[in-house]
Amino acid sequence: MVWAHPIFLWLLLIVPILAMMLWWFNKRKRVEALTFSDTKSLEHLPSSWRVSLFWIPNGLYLFAIMLVIVALARPQSVNQTVERKTEGIDIVIVLDLSTSMLAEDLRPNRFIAARNLTSEFIDNRPNDRIGLVIFRRQSFTLVPPTTDYRLLKQKLQDLQMDITEDGTAIGMGIATAVNRLRNSTSTSKVIVLLTDGENNAGEIDPITASDLAAAHGIRLYTIGVSTEGTAPYPVNDPVFGVRYHPIRVDIDEEMLTNIAEKTGGKYFRARDTEALRTIYSSIDQLETSELDEIIYLDRQDHYQRFLAIGILLLFSGFLSDRFVFRTSLD
């Protein structure tokens, strides 16, 4: 319930004042019909129902005034219909699955941190089509751009790192993503590349792949995942169990910056898990979907019922005062 003219509700404050005035006026106008020198003998006589209910006419008047004031405030019910037109973005996430992604400078390791935070990123893009490309020495489209986020996240959680021969074919990963987006009719097309190394495999180099992306109007965001210097890498020893060896961090930041900027994108460095979360959040804010929203309001007035009941009570109060609870003699 809403009010078209809520200022009239302030008039309800005069109702208690009117009630006091009516009580005082009725007390002053009370007329004695008969005069007795001694009324002790009348003390035990039963009281008339008209005497007990003498307040009813004034009560009806006051209640009627309240309803008329409510009607003046014009109570309404509002039905709201929202029409949304969303123009989403086509996004392909390209994940590096080379064995170096098992290094534990990100917790619990680079691969699991990237997988989990990519899943969070997907949750924050409810209006977009999102696909997933993975690469080692070769690259594959694991899921083409889709709005079936349940399937996408399930495939992401089921990822295994030993699907192909080890290597880091960054250019092939980008090219595969470009191939998935080149025929997209979306006004905004984006590739998010996550890697921890240098390009050392594949028939297409990253520079050529980024030129293809730029030619098709695809923006490329690149993320380098690792700490500085060296990172602990787990090795299974048949005698001593899991041992850790430091591996050198080799990220070609110059190349990743270059291929991102030539497409209008940006390069990020994630040195820990929280930094990776922040980077995904930054990309989420940089790539916003267009949303047109039209709101239709259907207002329905309800003052008529309050006004009708108020008039009915005024009439009832008048009739009861004149014909039922008369206090004067004709």
N, C-alpha and C positions, 0 to 999 in steps of 0.2 A: 504494500500500500504506500503510495506517495501522495503528496498534496500539491495541487496546482497553485494555491494561494495560502500558504501556511501562516502568513501574518495574521489572518483572521482568528487563528487558534488562541491568540492572546486575549480575545474577548471572553474566553472561558473564565478568566480571572474575576469577571464581574458577577458570575453566578453566585458565589458565596455571599457577596455584598447584597445582591438581590434577596437571597434567602433571609438574611438578617433583617432587611427592610420589611419584607412581608411579615415576618414574625412580629416585629414591633408594631406594624400597622394593624394587624389582626388583633393584637392585644389592646390597642387603643380604641378600636371601633366596636369591641365587644359590648353589647347592650343587655342589661338585665331585663328580662321579661316580667318577672314578679319579684316583689320585695318582701322578705320575711324578717320579723324581729328576732327570731331565734332559729338557726339552721341545724342545731344539734340533732334534731330528730330525723334530718334528711341525710346524715352522714353515711348511713349504712344502705341507702338505696342503691340498686345496681346502676352502673353508668350505661348510657345509651351507646350503641355502636357508632352512631353519627358523631357523638362527642369524641369517642376514642379515635375515630378516623378523620377528624376535621382537617388534618394536614394534607389529605390526598389532593384536593384541587391545586393547592400551591405547589405540591410536589410535581404534579403533572405539568404545570406551567414552567417550572424550572427545568425539568427534563426536556420539555419541548424546546425551550430556548437553547439548551446545550446542543440538541440535534440540529437546529437551524444554523447555529454557529459552525458546527462541523460541516454542514452542507455548503456554507459560504466558503470554507477552506478548500472545497472541491476535492474530495478523496478520489484517487484514481488507481487502477491497477495497470501495470506496464508489462507488456510482453515484448521481449527484445529478441530480434533475429539478427544474427551476425553472418554476413556473407564474406568469406575470405577467399582471395585469389592469391595463391602462392606460386612464385616462380623460383624453383629451387636451382641448385647448382649441381653439376655433374662432377664428381670427385673420384679419382682413382688413387688409392694409397699403394705405394710401391715399397715393399719390405725386403731388406737384405737378410738372407738366411745363411750367410757364410759362417763357417765354424767359429770365427773370431767373435761372433755375436754371443758366444757362451761366456765371454769374459765377465767378471763380476765387479767391475767398477761401478756399474749400476746395479741396484738390488731388485730382485735376487740375482739377475744377470741381465745383460743387454737385451737378449731375445725376449725374455718373459716381461721385462719392463715395457719394451716396445709393444708387445702383444696386448698387454693389459691396458695401457694408456691409449692405444689405438681403438680398443673397444669403448673406452670412455668417450673418445672423440666422436665415434659413431653415434653414441647415445645423445650427443649434443647437436646432432644434425638431422632433426626429424623430417625436414622438408626436402632433403636432397637425395639424389641417386648416388650411391657409393659403390665402388668396385675395389677389388683387391688383386694386386699383381705381386708375385714373389720372384726372387731371382737369387741364383748362385752363379754357376758357370753358364747356365741357361736361365731363361725367364719364362714364366707361365702366368696366364690369367686364371687365378683361383676362383674369383667370382666377378662376372661382368657388372657394370654399374646397375644397381638395383635398389628398390625400396624395401626389399625383404631383409630387414635388419636382423631378424632372428637367424636366418640362414647365414648371413654374412658373419655374424659374431660366432656362430657355431663353427664355421670353417676356420675362422681365426683361432679359436681355442684348440682346434684339432691339428694345428700346424705341426709338422715334423721337419727337422732341419736337414735330414739326410736324404732328401728326395732326389737330388742329382749330385753330380760331381762337384766338389768344392771349388769355389772361385768367387769373384766379385765382378759381375758383368753389369755395371751401373748403366752404361749406354743401352744395353738390351732391355733392361728393366724399364727405362724411360720410353724407349721405342714401342714396347708392348703396350704401355699405358696410352701412348699417343694413338696407337692403332685402335684402341677401344673408345677413344674420345673424338676422333677426327670426324665422325659422322653425326655427332651429337647436335641436336637442335637447341640445346640450352645456350642462353646468352653468356653464361660464365662456365668455363671448364678449367678444372684445377687438377694438378698432380702433386701429391705430397710424397717425397722420396726420403726414406730413412735408411742410412748406411753408416758403417763404422770403418770403412776402409777406402782403398783406391781402386780405380777401375783397372782390372788385370785380365779380363776375359771378354769374349763376345765379338761379333762381327761389326757392331756399330759402336763408335766411341761416344762418350757423353756429350761432347760439343755438337756433333752431327745430330744426335737425338734431340738436344735442346733446340737446335735450329728447326727441326721438324715440328716441335711443340709450338714454337713462336709462329711458324707459318700457319698453323691451324688455330691460332688464337688461344692457346692453352697456357695458363700460368703455372709455373713450377716453383714449389717451395721445397728446399732441400734441408735436411737435418743431419748433422754429424753427431753420432752417438759415441762418446767415450770421454774418459778423463784425459789428462795430459801425461806425457812421458810413457809410462808403462802401466799395464793393468793385470790383475791376477787372473790367470787362466787355469781351470781345473783339468787335471790329467789323471786318468785312472791307472793306478799302479797295482799290478796283481798281488804284490806283497804288502805294500803299505797302504793300499786303498787310495782315496782321492788325495792328490797333492796339488799344490798350486805353483805354477811357473809364471814369472812375469813375461808378458809379451809386449812388444813395442807398439805404440799407438801410431798408426799411419793413416791419417785422414787428409785427403787432398782438398784442403779448405779453399784454396784459390780456385780450383776447378769448380767446386760446388757453389761457390759464390758467383762465379762467372755464368754458369748455366742457369742459375736462378734469376739473376738480374737481367739477362738478355730476353727473358720471357715476361718481365714485369713482376717477378716473384722476389723471394728473399731467402737468404741462407741463415740458419740458426745452428748454434752449438749447444748440445745437451751434455753437460759434464756429470750430471747425476740424475736420479729418477725425478726429483721434484722439478729440475730444470726442464726435463722433457715434458712434464705435465704443463708447465707454464708455456712452453713453446706451442703445444697443441692448442692451448687456450688462446694464444695470440693469433694463430692461424684461424681459429674459429671466429675471432672478432674481425679479422681482416676480410674474411669471405662470408658476407652476410647474404641471406636470401631476401629477395624482394617480396613484400607482403602488402597487398592492397586489401583494406578492410572497409566494408560498408555495413553500417549498423542501421537497422530498421526498428523503429519504436512504434508499437501499437498501444495507444493509451485508451482505456475504457473508463468513463466516468461512473461514479457510484453515489454522487450527491443526491440523486433523485429519491433514493429510498430513505435517506436520512431526512430530507425535506418533507417527504410524504408522511413519515411517521411523526415528525415534529408537528406538522399541521394537525394531524389526527389527535395528538396528545393535547394540543391547545384547545381543540374543539371539545375533547372529552373533559378537560379541566373546566371549561366554561359551563358545560351541561351539568357536571357534578356540583359545581358551585351554586348554580341557579336552582336546581331541582332536587338534589340529593342531600347536600350539606348546608341548606339555608339556615342562617343564624338570626335573621331579622323577622319580625312579624309584619304581615301585610295589614 
